[in-house]
């Protein structure tokens, strides 16, 4: 495993090797679902300056294969989240980015449920405390 530097601010880290159940090695379009979700995230991000505050990064395998397409939302000194079971399309990408903007603006990473975009409800898999902290 080789680590590479990442942005230090709020980021969506998407699994680029995710495959939805029944998808072949390269996917129907020649690209895996995870790679298509990364493309959708980047296209939606580029379409609206409101998303500039959140980086879109990618890496192979977040080890949540049963819940693909998977993303990890993180920021310094904030609780992080892994979300999955998305379709690799513009609607999912927009919902993830809309939530990520709220997350980036939040205290400690907690966004009130009433503010969650409909497209992320039911997609949360785990939450992780930031280094050096636990949730009270």
N, C-alpha and C positions, 0 to 999 in steps of 0.2 A: 504494500500500500504506500503510495506516494502522496504526501500532503502538499497542497499549494496554497499560497496566500489568498485570502478572501477579503471582501470589503469588511470594514469594521462597524458599519452602521446596520440599520434594519435591512433584512434580506429574506427573500424566498429562495430556498435551495431546493430545486426540483430534481427528482430522480429521472435521469435520461434513459434508463434501461428498463423501466417498468413496462410490463405487458399486461393487458387486460386478459381475463380468463378466455382461453380458446384462441388467442392470437398466436400466430406463428413466430418463429425466431426473429424475423425482420418486420413483422406486422403486415397488414393488408396493403399498405401504401409503400412498402419498402422501408418504412421507419417504424420503430417501436412507438407505442402509445406515449411513453414518457418523453421521448424526443419531440413528439408532436405537441405535447402539453407545453414543453419549454418554448417551442416556436410560437404557440398561441400566446403564452405569457409575454414574450418579447414583442410580439406584434401589437397586443393590446397596450402594453406599456408605452410603446413608441407613439401610439395614437393619441395620448393624452398626457400633458405635462403634470397633471395631478399625481401621476404614478412615479415621478422622478425620485421621490424621497426613499423609495424602496428598490434595492438592487434585485435583479433576477440572476441567479447563479444556478449551475447544474453540476451534478456529480453522478457517477454510476452507483446504483443500488443503495437505497436507504434501508434495506432489509425489512420492508413492509410489503412483500410480494403478494400476500393475500388481499391487500387493500390498494392495489395500484389504481390509478396514477397518484403518486404520493409526493407531498411537498413538506419541507421543514421551514417554519417561520421562526426567525430568531432576530435578536437585537441585544446589544450590551445591557446587562443588568435588568433584563426583562425575562419573564417566563417564556419559554419557547413552546411551540406546538408542532405536532406532526398531524397533517390532514391527508386523507386519501379517499379512494373510491370516486375519483373524478372522471369525467369524460374528457378526452384531450381536444377541447374545442374553445372557441372564443367566449362562450357563456361562462364556462368554468374558470377560465383565465381571468375574466373581468371580476367575478365574485371573489376569487383569491386575492387579486390586487386591491379591490375595494376594501376587503377585510384587512389586508396588510397595511394600508394607509391608516386606518383607524388604530390598528395595533401600534404602528410607529408613533402615533400621536398620544397613545395612552400612557398612564402611569403604571409602570411595572409589567405591562403587557396584557392587562385585563381590559377587554372591551365589553361593555354591558350587552347582554344578550339582545335587548331590544334594538340595538344598533347593528347587529350582525346582518350582512347580506343574506338573503334567502338561500343563495347558492352554496353557502358554506355550512349551513345547518345540517347536522347529521354526518358531517365529514371529519370531525375531530377524532383522532385516534389516541394521542397521548399529549401530555404536557410535561415539560421538563424545567426544573428550576435552573436559574443561571448559576454559573460557578460561584461558590462561596455562599449560597443562599438556599433556603427552603421556603416553601409557601406557608404562611402562618394560618 
